[in-house]
Amino acid sequence: MLCCLTKLGSCGIFMAEDFRIKERTIMEFKELIEARRSIRAYAENVTVTADDIKSMISAAQQAPSWKNSQTGRYYAVISPEMIAKVQSECLPEFNQNNFRNAGALIVAAYVANRSGFDRDGNPTNECGNEWGAYDLGLQNQNLLLAARDSGFDTLIMGIRDAEKLREMLGIPEDQHVMSVIAVGKRAAEPQKPERKNTEDIVKMF
């Protein structure tokens, strides 16, 4: 009887500990989501290494995609010389200023005519290549959260010269260039932009 009670007590302790771990994990994930911001002022002298970038992209790869097509592609710019070249030649002035001092740039693209298409190259529904962009967005969200979890901050820039980026980075013609993501560390704590009320964007049936 004592043995049974001891085992039952241990089981209860493990169950309580599992619950606390689960509760803490949920809270940490919510805090991570809240902590992510689109940063437009970066601290100086912050290095983002190739391993840092690979860790973020590895997280991006865990996102779901249309029939597991995994069409997202990334081009990481980490040398100061190449960052300056992309900055001056591929981005408008206001975006050049927005990511000044960032330690890396990640160009996000996706392989066209695959996600959302059948084996004969026909779109499966009216969305067509929008599915490729959709899948890339799922990947990029993972990337942004992984960056923040590692102590980095990010800014997605959609106004860019896609053809200059394609030429400069050797991006194949069958890939659509979507965005440039700056990576660095915030120089100041930004205010959180106001979000719409959940009730305003959802309908329950």
N, C-alpha and C positions, 0 to 999 in steps of 0.2 A: 504493500500500500504506500509506504514511504517513497519507494522507487517511482511508483506511478505519479504520486503527487509532485515529486521532484521534476520528473519529465514534463508534467503539465505546466508547472511553474516556469520552467525554462522555455517551453513553447510560448507561453504567454509573454515572457520577456522579449523573445525574438519577434513576435507579432507586433508588440508595442514599438519596438525599435524599428521594424520595417515601416510601420505607419509614420513614425517621426521622420525617417529618411525620405519617404515619399512626399510628405508634407513639406519638408525643407526643400526638396528638389523642385516642387511646384512653385514655391515662393521664389527660389533662385531664378527659375525660368521667367517668371513674371517680372522680376527685377531686371533681368537682362533685356527683355523686350522694352521696358520703360527706359532703360539706360541708353539704348541706341538713339542716336540723333544724326541728322544731316549736318555735318560740321563744316563751317566756312571760315574758320580761323584756326590754324595749326601751329603747334609749338615748333620751335626751331631745333635743329640738330637731333632729330629722331630718325633712327635707322630702322628700316623694314627689310628684313632679310629674305632670301629666297625660301628658306625653311618656313618663315612666317607666312609667306604667300601660299606655299604648298599646303600648309595646314588649313588655311581658309578655303582653298579650292577643294581639298579633300572633304571638308564639311559640305561644300556646295554639291559635290557628287552624290551625297546621300539623299538629295531631293528626288521626289517622284518625277517621272516623265512619261510621255505618250508611248505606250507599249515598250517601256524601258529603252527608248531610242537614244537617250543621253546625248542630245545634240549640242549642248553648251560647249563653248570653246573660250579659252582665256589667254590673253597675251599680257604678260606682266612686264612692266617697265620699272626697273629698280636702280639703274645707274643714274647719277645726277645729270650726266650729259644727255642721256636719252629722255629723261623727265623734262629737261629744259627744252629739248627739241620738240617733243610732243606738245608741251605747253605753248610754245611760240607759234607753231605751225598748224596745229590741229584743233585748237580751242579758241573761242572768242575771248575778248579781253576780260569780260566780267567773270568768266569761269577760270581764267588764268589767275585772277586775284583771289577767287574763292578757295583754291586749294594751295595757295602759296605756302611753302615750307613742308608740304606733305612728303612722306618718305617713299611713296610708290604710287604708281598708277596701274590699274588693271583694266584692260579693254575687254569687254564682254561681247561675245558674238555667238551665233548659233548656225548650224548647218541647215540650209534651207531645203524645202521640199521633201522633208523626211518625217518630222513630227506632224501628225495630222494628215498624212498621206498613205495611200495603200502601196503595195509592192510594185504596181505599174506606174507609180508617180502621180496618181490622181488624188485630189483632195477628198478626204473622207466626208467632210461636211463643209458648210459655207465659211468656216473660219480659216481654212487653209493654213498659211504660214503663221497666222496668229497663234497657233498652238506652239510653234517653236519659240516665239517670244514669250508666251505664257510659261512654258517650261523653264526658260532661262530666268524669268522672274522668280520662280520658285527656288532655283539654284542660288540666285543672287541674294535672296533673303537669308538663306543659310550662311552664305559667305559673310554678309554684314554682321550677323549675330555672332559668328565665330570670331570675327575681327574684334568685336566689342568684348567678347569673353576673354580674349587674349590681351586686352588693355588698349586696343587700337580703335580709332574712329574712322568714319568713312563719309564720302559724299558721292552720290550718283549724278553724273553729268550727261544729259541726253543731247545737249546742243554741242555738236562736234563735227568735224569734217571727216566723214566716213571714208571717202576715197583716199584722202591723204594718209589716214591711219592704215588703210589697206596697203597702200604703197610702202609706207615706212616700215611696217611690221610684217610684211609678207603674208597678209591674210588672204586666203584663197577666195576666188570669185564666187564659190558656191556657199559662202558664209555671209550672213547679214550682220553687219556691225551695229550693235545696239547702243552701248553706253561706255563711258569711261568712269571708273570708280577710283577716287582718290583715297589713299590710306595713310594715316598718320596718327597723331595724338592731339586732342583738343587743347587749345591755348587758354580757353576760358569755358566756364560752364554755361551752356546756352539755355535759354528758356524753352520750355516745351510748347510747341504750337498747339492751339486748341483743336481738339478732335470733335467730330460730330457725335451727337448722342446715338447710342446703339439703336435705340428705338426708331431713329430716323432712317436707318439704312437696312432694316430687316423686316420681313413680313412672316408671320407664323401662320400655318394653315392646319 
